Amino acid sequence: MSRAPRASVLRTARLEVGDETGDIRIRNISAGGALIDGVDFPEEAVGADVLIELIENQLFPATIRWTNDGRAGLQFAEAFDVDRFAHASPAISVRPRKVA
């Protein structure tokens, strides 16, 4: 199975899970999802719907697909234009990464 191209980033974002909101770090992003860290989700969180701030003050729906050791994989509800993310703020650091 091939994966969509990913871009390595290091950016703080806001994540909403139900009534709770917290800051997380986005480590990489693709059109279909993101790897985040700075979270401590229980195993039961897999499958939960969340909102993630990919662009300042804009929340996007996603689902937690896995969680392990302070990290989690999110799947976006709709494909996201990664170029839009890269151009959202000059403070964002984006480096394309090859994935086998």
C-alpha positions as CSV (number, residue, x, y, z in Angstrom):
1,M,0.0,0.0,0.0
2,S,1.4,3.4,-0.9
3,R,1.0,6.4,1.4
4,A,0.3,10.0,0.4
5,P,3.3,12.3,0.4
6,R,4.0,13.8,3.8
7,A,5.6,17.1,4.9
8,S,7.6,17.2,8.1
9,V,6.6,20.2,10.2
10,L,7.0,21.3,13.8
11,R,4.1,23.5,14.7
12,T,1.9,24.0,17.8
13,A,-1.8,23.7,17.2
14,R,-5.0,23.4,19.2
15,L,-6.9,20.2,19.5
16,E,-10.5,19.9,20.7
17,V,-11.8,16.5,22.0
18,G,-15.4,16.8,23.2
19,D,-15.5,19.6,25.7
20,E,-11.7,19.6,26.3
21,T,-9.2,21.8,24.4
22,G,-5.4,21.5,24.5
23,D,-2.2,22.4,22.7
24,I,-0.4,19.8,20.7
25,R,2.4,19.7,18.2
26,I,2.0,18.7,14.6
27,R,5.0,16.6,13.4
28,N,4.0,15.7,9.9
29,I,1.0,16.2,7.7
30,S,-0.5,14.9,4.4
31,A,-3.7,15.4,2.6
32,G,-5.3,12.6,4.6
33,G,-4.0,13.1,8.1
34,A,-1.4,14.2,10.6
35,L,1.0,12.8,13.2
36,I,0.7,14.8,16.4
37,D,2.5,14.6,19.8
38,G,2.1,16.1,23.2
39,V,-1.0,14.0,23.9
40,D,-1.7,11.3,26.4
41,F,-4.8,9.6,25.0
42,P,-6.0,6.3,26.4
43,E,-6.4,3.4,24.0
44,E,-10.2,3.9,24.1
45,A,-9.6,7.3,22.3
46,V,-9.0,5.5,19.0
47,G,-12.0,6.2,16.8
48,A,-12.9,9.5,18.6
49,D,-13.8,12.5,16.6
50,V,-11.7,15.7,17.2
51,L,-11.2,19.1,15.8
52,I,-7.7,20.3,14.9
53,E,-6.5,23.8,14.2
54,L,-4.5,23.4,11.0
55,I,-4.7,27.0,10.1
56,E,-5.0,29.7,12.7
57,N,-8.5,30.0,14.1
58,Q,-9.8,27.3,11.6
59,L,-10.7,24.0,13.0
60,F,-10.9,20.8,10.8
61,P,-12.7,17.6,11.7
62,A,-10.6,14.5,12.1
63,T,-10.6,11.0,13.8
64,I,-8.0,9.5,16.0
65,R,-6.7,6.4,14.2
66,W,-4.0,5.3,16.7
67,T,-2.3,6.5,19.8
68,N,1.0,5.4,21.3
69,D,3.6,6.8,23.7
70,G,2.4,10.5,23.6
71,R,1.8,10.5,19.9
72,A,-1.4,10.0,17.8
73,G,-2.3,9.6,14.2
74,L,-5.3,11.6,12.9
75,Q,-7.3,11.0,9.8
76,F,-9.0,14.1,8.3
77,A,-12.7,13.9,7.5
78,E,-11.9,15.5,4.1
79,A,-8.7,15.8,2.1
80,F,-6.6,18.8,3.1
81,D,-4.6,21.0,0.8
82,V,-1.1,20.8,2.4
83,D,0.1,23.8,0.3
84,R,-2.6,25.8,2.1
85,F,-1.0,24.7,5.5
86,A,2.5,25.6,4.4
87,H,1.5,29.1,3.3
88,A,-0.8,29.8,6.3
89,S,2.0,31.4,8.4
90,P,5.6,32.3,8.0
91,A,6.3,30.7,11.4
92,I,5.6,27.2,10.0
93,S,8.6,25.1,9.2
94,V,7.8,22.6,6.4
95,R,10.2,20.1,4.9
96,P,9.0,17.6,2.4
97,R,9.9,14.0,3.4
98,K,10.2,10.9,1.3
99,V,8.2,8.0,2.4
100,A,8.9,4.5,1.1
